[in-house]
């Protein structure tokens, strides 16, 4: 099992409610960890079956995490060019 996947699994309690997971994703994104934030947003969106507002916010923020991850990759690519 890859280390990143292991870290995500250990960081996500199985009984955590979707709103808490969403808030932790926001914290991870603000801390500069878009990969873990993306995973947490996906999980929050998946588990928030009856909370359409949370599903929408998680979907939107998942896009923001993807942009942050792409920006990081661009910076890294420029360093190696």
Secondary structure, DSSP 4 states (H G I P E B T S, - for coil): --HHHHHHHHHS-TT--HHHHHHHHHHHHHTT-HHHHHHHHHHHHHH-TT-HHHHHHHHHHHHHHHHHHHHHHHHHHHHH-
